[in-house]
Amino acid sequence: QVQLAESGGGLVQAGGSLGLSCAASRSIVSFNAMGWHRQAPGKQRELLAQITRGGNTYYADSVKGRFTISRDNTKNTVYLQMDSLKPEDTAVYYCAASGGLGIYGYWGQGTQVTVSS
C-alpha cells in the first residue's frame, strides 16, 4: 500500500513551463515503476512518462522532448517538468505506481493543469 499526492498544477500560458511533484508515503524504489498520466475531458487516461526502478525512462510521443520525469529516492518524490506547454496539454495529471507487468495499481488524486493560448 502507498499513498500518492500530486502538487504543482495550475494555469500557465502556452509556451510556458510547470513542474509537478508526487510525494509517496513510502519508498518509491519498492515499485517497479513510477509514472505520470493525464486525462482530458472525454478522453481516456494516457501514460505520459515513466521511470523504472533501474532508472530507465519512457515518454509518450506527444510529450517527448518537452516533458522530463525524474525522482529523488531519498525524498520519496517523483517529478514531472513540463516545458513548451501547449493548450492540448490541458488535463488532470496523475501520479501512479506500478508493482510490475505494466500495471499501475496505485494512484494519486490528480492535479489540474490548464494551458491558455
C-alpha positions as CSV (number, residue, x, y, z in Angstrom):
1,Q,0.0,0.0,0.0
2,V,1.1,3.5,-0.8
3,Q,-0.5,6.9,-0.9
4,L,0.5,9.4,-3.6
5,A,-0.1,13.1,-3.5
6,E,0.4,15.4,-6.5
7,S,1.1,19.1,-6.3
8,G,2.2,21.9,-8.6
9,G,-0.7,22.1,-11.1
10,G,-2.2,25.4,-12.2
11,L,-2.7,27.8,-15.0
12,V,0.1,28.6,-17.4
13,Q,0.3,30.3,-20.8
14,A,1.2,28.4,-24.0
15,G,5.0,28.1,-24.3
16,G,5.5,28.3,-20.6
17,S,6.7,25.7,-18.0
18,L,5.3,24.0,-15.0
19,G,6.7,21.5,-12.6
20,L,4.7,18.8,-10.8
21,S,5.6,16.8,-7.7
22,C,4.4,13.4,-6.4
23,A,5.1,12.6,-2.8
24,A,4.8,9.0,-1.8
25,S,4.1,7.7,1.6
26,R,6.8,5.0,1.4
27,S,9.9,4.3,-0.6
28,I,9.4,4.6,-4.3
29,V,12.2,2.1,-5.0
30,S,9.8,-0.6,-3.7
31,F,7.9,-0.3,-7.0
32,N,8.8,-1.5,-10.5
33,A,8.0,1.9,-11.9
34,M,6.5,5.3,-11.3
35,G,4.6,7.1,-13.9
36,W,2.7,10.3,-14.8
37,H,-0.6,10.1,-16.6
38,R,-3.1,12.6,-17.8
39,Q,-6.8,12.6,-18.6
40,A,-8.6,15.4,-20.5
41,P,-12.4,15.7,-20.5
42,G,-14.0,13.0,-22.7
43,K,-10.6,11.3,-23.3
44,Q,-9.0,8.1,-22.0
45,R,-6.3,8.4,-19.4
46,E,-2.9,8.1,-21.1
47,L,0.6,7.3,-19.8
48,L,2.9,10.3,-20.4
49,A,6.2,9.4,-18.7
50,Q,7.6,6.5,-16.7
51,I,10.7,5.8,-14.7
52,T,11.6,2.3,-13.7
53,R,13.3,1.1,-10.6
54,G,16.5,0.8,-12.6
55,G,16.2,4.4,-13.9
56,N,15.1,3.7,-17.4
57,T,12.6,6.3,-18.8
58,Y,9.8,6.2,-21.3
59,Y,7.9,9.1,-22.8
60,A,4.8,9.2,-25.0
61,D,5.4,10.7,-28.4
62,S,3.0,13.6,-27.5
63,V,5.4,14.9,-24.8
64,K,8.8,13.6,-25.9
65,G,11.3,16.4,-25.9
66,R,9.1,18.6,-23.8
67,F,8.5,16.8,-20.5
68,T,11.1,15.2,-18.2
69,I,10.4,12.7,-15.4
70,S,12.9,12.5,-12.5
71,R,12.9,11.2,-9.0
72,D,14.6,11.8,-5.6
73,N,14.5,8.4,-3.9
74,T,15.7,9.9,-0.6
75,K,12.6,12.2,-0.6
76,N,10.2,9.5,-1.9
77,T,9.3,12.0,-4.6
78,V,8.8,11.8,-8.4
79,Y,8.8,15.0,-10.5
80,L,7.5,15.9,-13.9
81,Q,9.0,19.0,-15.5
82,M,6.8,20.3,-18.3
83,D,8.3,22.8,-20.8
84,S,6.9,24.3,-24.1
85,L,3.4,23.7,-22.9
86,K,0.6,23.6,-25.4
87,P,-3.2,24.1,-25.0
88,E,-3.7,20.4,-25.8
89,D,-1.7,19.6,-22.7
90,T,-4.7,20.8,-20.6
91,A,-5.8,17.9,-18.4
92,V,-5.8,16.4,-14.9
93,Y,-2.4,15.0,-14.3
94,Y,-2.0,11.8,-12.1
95,C,0.9,10.2,-10.4
96,A,0.9,6.4,-10.2
97,A,2.9,3.4,-9.0
98,S,3.4,0.1,-10.7
99,G,4.3,-3.2,-9.0
100,G,5.1,-4.8,-12.4
101,L,3.6,-6.2,-15.5
102,G,2.9,-2.7,-16.8
103,I,0.0,-2.3,-14.4
104,Y,-0.4,0.9,-12.4
105,G,-2.4,0.0,-9.4
106,Y,-1.8,2.9,-7.1
107,W,-2.9,6.4,-8.0
108,G,-2.8,9.9,-6.6
109,Q,-5.8,12.3,-6.5
110,G,-4.7,14.3,-9.6
111,T,-3.9,17.9,-10.2
112,Q,-5.3,20.2,-12.8
113,V,-3.1,21.7,-15.4
114,T,-4.6,24.3,-17.7
115,V,-2.6,25.8,-20.6
116,S,-4.1,29.0,-22.1
117,S,-3.4,30.3,-25.6
